[in-house]
Amino acid sequence: MRNLIMAAVLPAAVVLAGCDSDTPAAVEPEPNIVEVAQAVNAETGEFSVLIAALVRAGLVDELATGGPYTVFAPTDAAFSALDLDAAAVAQLPVADLTAILLYHVAPGRLAAADVVNRTQLTMAGGGTAGIRVDNGAAYIDEARIITVDVGASNGIIHIIDAVLLP
């Protein structure tokens, strides 16, 4: 009889132990850089040209699965200042577009505090971008960093107001 009780109680104890109130609930994975950019675009419409450029250059998979990266993401207004919209981006030579986009990506996950403690960053496509702080505003080359530390599972995004040109 004791064995029968143990056979009934032991599985119930194991199941109840797995339901402990201290057990954390399943956590959704943090979105990657591309998913964050898409979510921001869906909410604000700020990154439609950037996303079109990433697709055209074939960089979506790398920015979604590689890293960690720090991405300096120009807004649609930044692209517009160069007379670029999604249709114009589709006409650019892929090699040129890729070089421009990779000049917006730095290897590693660099929060704003890490960025402003440097004077330059080596970018993923080669080349070096200058970093400076002027009157309390941070700049990469001539682009002002307008939003910082947008987290992603494989890096971080800083939003900038101009397109960086290598």
Summary of the structure (lengths in Angstrom):
residues: 166
radius of gyration: 22.8
end to end distance: 80.4
largest distance: 84.0
contacts: 484
relative contact order: 0.17
helix: 41%
strand: 23%
